[in-house]
Amino acid sequence: MIVILKTDLTEKMPEYQQVLDYLAHKPNIKTRVHQEIGTLQTLTEIYLIGDTASLDKTEIESLPGVDRVVRVSEEYRILGRHKDDSRPTALSITASNSARTISTSSPVSVPWIIRLMSR
């Protein structure tokens, strides 16, 4: 599950801390914060790792400072490559009216895809 915070929400703002505090008290859930800093805005994502099926998406979305919440299904986990997953990795990305296909056997992160699409 990915929690996307509102644009330009900083670590010092109470809304940011409220979201992290809420998630810290959820059993069997670990968080990893990732930021992409652009020229016009900063995007902050909180990756939730663990038993996310038990989390209420609507409840998290109602927290102040949360822009949206995205559930990541098993089908999309190919990007993270699990050792028992034998499917080939190929991404077809369309950017600036042209398609690029990237094939890799190593893990591909969401920020990497975003940077690639912005080129």
C-alpha positions as CSV (number, residue, x, y, z in Angstrom):
1,M,0.0,0.0,0.0
2,I,1.2,3.5,-0.8
3,V,0.1,6.6,1.1
4,I,0.6,9.7,-1.0
5,L,0.8,12.9,1.0
6,K,-0.4,16.3,-0.1
7,T,2.1,18.3,-2.1
8,D,4.8,20.1,-0.2
9,L,3.8,18.7,3.2
10,T,7.0,18.8,5.3
11,E,8.2,16.6,8.2
12,K,7.8,19.6,10.5
13,M,4.0,20.0,9.9
14,P,1.6,18.4,12.4
15,E,-0.4,16.7,9.7
16,Y,2.8,14.8,8.6
17,Q,3.5,13.6,12.1
18,Q,-0.2,12.7,12.6
19,V,-0.1,10.3,9.6
20,L,3.2,8.7,10.7
21,D,1.9,8.3,14.3
22,Y,-1.3,6.7,13.1
23,L,0.6,4.2,10.9
24,A,3.1,3.5,13.7
25,H,0.4,2.1,15.9
26,K,-0.8,-0.4,13.3
27,P,0.2,-4.0,14.1
28,N,2.4,-5.9,11.6
29,I,3.0,-2.7,9.5
30,K,6.3,-1.1,8.7
31,T,6.7,2.2,7.0
32,R,9.3,3.6,4.6
33,V,9.1,7.2,3.6
34,H,10.2,8.3,0.1
35,Q,10.5,11.8,-1.2
36,E,10.9,13.1,-4.8
37,I,12.0,16.7,-4.8
38,G,11.2,18.6,-8.0
39,T,11.7,22.1,-9.1
40,L,8.1,23.1,-8.4
41,Q,6.9,20.6,-5.7
42,T,7.9,17.8,-3.4
43,L,6.1,14.5,-3.5
44,T,6.1,12.4,-0.3
45,E,5.1,8.7,-0.4
46,I,4.8,6.4,2.6
47,Y,5.2,2.7,1.6
48,L,3.4,0.4,4.0
49,I,4.9,-3.1,4.2
50,G,3.2,-6.0,6.0
51,D,-0.4,-7.0,6.5
52,T,-1.9,-4.1,4.6
53,A,-5.1,-6.1,3.7
54,S,-6.3,-5.4,7.3
55,L,-6.0,-1.6,6.8
56,D,-9.0,0.5,6.0
57,K,-8.1,2.6,2.9
58,T,-10.9,5.1,3.5
59,E,-9.8,5.7,7.1
60,I,-6.2,6.5,6.0
61,E,-7.4,8.7,3.2
62,S,-9.5,10.7,5.8
63,L,-6.3,11.7,7.7
64,P,-5.3,15.3,7.3
65,G,-2.3,15.6,5.0
66,V,-3.2,12.5,2.9
67,D,-3.9,13.1,-0.8
68,R,-4.7,9.5,-1.7
69,V,-4.0,5.9,-0.9
70,V,-3.1,3.2,-3.4
71,R,-3.4,-0.5,-2.8
72,V,-0.7,-2.6,-4.5
73,S,-2.1,-5.9,-5.7
74,E,0.0,-9.1,-6.2
75,E,0.0,-8.5,-9.9
76,Y,2.0,-5.3,-9.6
77,R,4.6,-6.7,-7.2
78,I,6.6,-7.9,-10.2
79,L,8.4,-4.6,-10.0
80,G,9.9,-5.6,-6.6
81,R,10.8,-9.1,-7.9
82,H,10.2,-11.9,-5.4
83,K,12.7,-14.8,-5.6
84,D,10.0,-17.3,-6.5
85,D,8.6,-15.2,-9.3
86,S,9.8,-16.5,-12.6
87,R,7.9,-14.1,-14.9
88,P,10.1,-12.0,-17.1
89,T,10.2,-8.3,-16.3
90,A,9.4,-5.9,-19.1
91,L,7.9,-2.5,-18.8
92,S,6.2,-0.6,-21.6
93,I,6.3,3.1,-20.8
94,T,4.7,5.8,-22.9
95,A,6.2,9.2,-22.6
96,S,6.1,12.2,-24.9
97,N,4.1,10.2,-27.5
98,S,6.8,7.5,-27.8
99,A,6.9,4.1,-26.3
100,R,9.9,2.7,-24.5
101,T,10.4,-0.9,-23.5
102,I,12.7,-1.6,-20.6
103,S,13.7,-5.2,-19.8
104,T,15.5,-5.9,-16.6
105,S,16.0,-8.8,-14.2
106,S,16.8,-6.5,-11.3
107,P,14.3,-4.7,-9.0
108,V,12.7,-1.6,-10.5
109,S,11.5,1.1,-8.1
110,V,8.5,3.4,-8.6
111,P,10.7,6.6,-8.3
112,W,13.0,5.2,-11.1
113,I,10.0,4.8,-13.4
114,I,8.8,8.3,-12.6
115,R,12.2,9.7,-13.4
116,L,12.4,7.7,-16.6
117,M,9.0,8.9,-17.8
118,S,9.9,12.5,-17.2
119,R,12.9,12.3,-19.6
